[in-house]
Amino acid sequence: YVENKTLMEAIKEDIYKWRNKLCLWIGRLNIIKKSILPKLYHQCTLDLNSNRIFFFLDIKKTILKFICKE
């Protein structure tokens, strides 16, 4: 079981690792699909309740910043 803070740190670490690579936005979507979504899927299958909606909104914001290269 991965706690929210640890999962968020792992996602931000993955994004930081791929941040400066030259690729199109479609490539960034593929990076998200291959490295981050499996972690999120695993977390969702373990425990999903209404308390985690803000956690997933924070993840959404982080992913969109990565894709839009902000």
VENCOR-V890556 format. One record per run of one state. SS is the DSSP state (@ for helix, = for strand, . for the rest). FROM is the first residue (numbers start at 1). TO is the last residue. If there is no record, write none. Layout:
SS_FROM_TO ; SS_FROM_TO
//
This chain:
._1_3 ; @_4_18 ; ._19_24 ; @_25_46 ; ._47_49 ; @_50_68 ; ._69_70
//
